Amino acid sequence: MSLPAEQLTEKQLSRSKKHEGKSVDQLFQDWKQRKKMVRKNRMFTLIVLVALIIWSWVETGFQLTYLFSGASNMATFIFEDLLPPDMTAIGLFLKPAFDTVIMSYVGMVISVIASLFFGFLAAKNLSFHPLISVLSRSFIAFLRAVPALVWGIVMVAAFGLGPFAGTLAIGLSGVGILAKAYADMLEELDTGQLEAIRATGATWFQLVGQGVWPQFKAGFVGWSLYKMDLNIREAAVLGLIGAGGIGTALQSSISLFQYQQAAVGILMIWGLILIVEFTTAKIRERLL
């Protein structure tokens, strides 16, 4: 059953006009040409992907035989040197583990506060000027381009060894991730709702409170809590360069070839991640 012309979309009208006057055979030939073009595009994409895989395989010198030879060495190390864990050394990791949690939490707070500021400036639909949006995006990209480990080295050189340097490094690296996520979410908001609120003469802060926050809340909570999960891993790695946390104690055990003590530290990191993941999931349920 055909629809009235006023109920057809512009795309449907243009398509019907394009096919007007064409026979069934002509339409079938057009369909075959489109199918052939799609098939060629897929084949070209597949060839490019295969070529990239082969080129990467050759350039990296990847060989399956290395996996089998390395697996035996890894198994020997794990079952002879690393296991069983020396549970008497658990006291050495309790205070560093607590420092890791505190570093992760404070680093998340720093990241969230700074990311909200730069995220709103970077969002094109909420920024005060297009140039400010571009500059904010560039600054966020710079922070994201520098790994947390590099920020840790810089902070240790500036402020010395300890959790303070690690906390700042976690905070800076987090801004690069969260600010981009916040800006992208803000740009994907329902523009119709925002324009309706603007039409009432609302101020910028009223627009944010009434139009932005209700749509932004779920993504904001999810990404912020996810960053807390990531911070535990980053804090453990930063400790290897003296930036505090459980990584420092882990590095000390490895340097002294006390691998069974190091196994305890690895298990504690795993436990911290599980606890934080469970806690953040419960917080997300309560807030959302």
N, C-alpha and C positions, 0 to 999 in steps of 0.2 A: 504494500500500500504506500503510495507516494505521499509525502508531506507537503503542506502548503509552502510556498516560496518564503513566506515571512518566518516560518519555523526552521528553515535550513540555516546552518551556519555559513559564514563566509567561505570557509574552506570547502564545504560540501557544494556550494554554488559554483565556485571556481572549478572544482573537479567535474561537475556535471556539464559545465560549459565546454571544458576541455575535451570531454568525450562525446559531445554532441555531434552528430553527423557521422560518427565512426561505426563501421560494421562490427559484428561479433568477431569476425576474422582479424580485423585490424586491432581490436582490443586484445585478442589472444596473442597476437604478435608483439604488442607492447608489453604484455605481461611476461612473455618469454625473454624479451630483451632485458627487462628489469631483473628477472631471475638470473640471467647470465651475468649481468653486471655485479649483482650481489655475490655470486659464486666466485667471480674473478677477484673481488675485493677480499673475500675471506681467504682465498688461496694466497694472495699477496701478503696478507697479514700473517698467515701461517708460515710462509717462507721466511719472512723477516724475523719472526720469533725463533724459528729453528736456527737461522743463521746467527742470531745473537747468542743463543745457548751454546752453539758450537764454538763461536769466537771466545766467549767467556770461559768455557771449559779449557780451551787451549792456553789462553793467556794466564789463567790461574794455576796451570799445571796440575789440575785435579786428576787424581787417579784412584780408582776403586781399591786397588791393592793396598794403598796407604791406610784405608779404613780398616782392613782386616789385620794388617800388621800392628796398627796403633791400638786396636781393640784389645789385643792380648796384653800389651803393656799397661793399658788403662785398667784392665781387670786385675792385674798383678798389684798395681798401686792401691786400688780401692780395697781389695780383700786382704792384703798383707800389711800395708802401711796405714791406711786411713781408718779401717775398721778393726776391732769394735771401738766406738767412741769412749774416751776416758771421762766418764761421768764425774770423777772427782774434781775435774777442772771447771765444773759449771759455775763455781763462784767467781772465776776470772772473767766471765762473760755477762754476769748479771748487771753490773753498773754500766758497761758499754752498751748493752741492749737497751737499758732505760734511756741512755743518752741518744741512741738511735731513734727511739720513738719520739722523744722531745724535739730533736732536730727535724724530724719529718713533719711533725705537727706545726712547729713555728715556721718552717720553710713553706708549708702549705698556706698558712695565714698570710705570709708576706706575698706569696705568689698570687693569691686570690685578690687581695686588696689592690696590688699594682696592676694585675690583669684586668680588673674591672675598669680601672681608669683608662688604660691604653686600649682596651677592647671597645669602649664606647667612642673613643676618639678615632679608632680605625674603622668602625662601621660606617659605611657611606651614607646610610639612611638616617643616622643619628649624629654624625660628626658636625661640628660647627662650620667647617670649611673643607672642600675637597683636598686642598693642600695638606691640611692637618691629617686627614685620613691617610694620604700617601706617606707622609713622614712617620706616622704611627706604625703603619704596616711595615715600613722599612726598618724601624727600630725593633719591632717584634721579630722580624726575620733575622736580624743580627743576633739577638739573644738566643733564638732557636738554633742558629748555625753553630754556636759555640757549645760543645758538650759540657755536661755537668762536671766531668773529670777535669776539664781544662779550667773551668771556673773555680774548681777546688784548688788547683795549683796556684792560680792567681790570688785567691783569698788567703791561702796559707802563706804565700810570699808577702802579702800585705799586712795580715793580722796575726801571723804565727800559727803554730799548731793548736788544735783543739776544736771543740764542737762549734764555736762561733764561726770559724771560717767555713766549716761544712754547712752550717745553716744558711749562711749568705749564698753559698754556691747553689744549694738546693732551691732557694728562693728565686735567684736570677734565672736558672735554667727552667724553672716552672713558669715564669712569666712568658717565655717564648712559646710554650705549649698552650697554656690556658688562655692567654690574650688572643691568640689566633682562633682558638675554639670559640671563645666568647664573641669575637667580632663576626665570625661566620654565622653563628646562631642569631645574632642581632640582625644581620642582613637578610636572614630568611624569615623574619617575622611577617605576619599578615599586614601588608601595607594598607589595606582597606580600613582596618581597625585603627591604625595610627592616624590616617588621614581624617577619619571621623572625629577622633579626639582633638586633632589640631583645628578642625573646623569650628569647634566650640570655643576657641580662643584660649585653650589650656596652655600653661607654661611648659617649659621643657621638663621640669621635674614632675609636673602633673602627668605629662605624657609618659614618662618613664614609669611612674607609679601605677597608672591606670591601664596603659596599653602595652608597655614593654615587659614589666615584671611578671604578670600572669602568664605570658607566653614563654618567657625566658627562664622561669624558675626551675623547671624540671631539668633542662640541660645544664643549668648552672650548678645545681646540687650534684648531679651525676658526674660531671667532669671534675668538680672540686674534690669530691671524695675519691674519685679514681686517681687523682694526683697524689693523694695521701698514700695510696697503695704503691704507686711508683716511687715515692720518696723513700720508702723503706729500703728498696733495692739500691737506690742511688746513695743513700747514707751509708750502706754497707760497703759500697765500692769506694766512696770518698774516704772512708777510714783507712784504706790501703795507702793513701798518700799523706796520712797524718792529720786528716780533717775531722777527727773524733769519731765516736760511734763504735759499733761492734767490729767494724772492719779493721780498726787499729789493733784490737786484741787478736783478731784473726791473723793479721799480717805478722804480729809478733810470734805467734805459735808456728806459723809456716817458716819464718826466718830461722827459728831454732829447731826446725825439722820435727816439731812435736805435732805430727799429723793427726794423731788420735785426739789431741786437744782441739785441733782445728776442726775436726769432725763435729765436736760439740757446738762450736760456733756456727757451723753451717746448719746444724739442726735447729739452733735457736733462731737463726734468720728465717728459716722455713716456718717455724712456729709463729714468729712475729707477723709474717705475711698472712698466714691463715687467720690469726686473731684480728688483724686490721681489716682483712677482707670481710670477715663475719660481722665485725662492728660497724663498718661503713654500710653494709647491706641493711642492717637493722636501722641505722640512722636514716638511710634513704627511704625505708618503708614508713618511718614516723613522719618525715618531712613531706613526703609526697603522697 
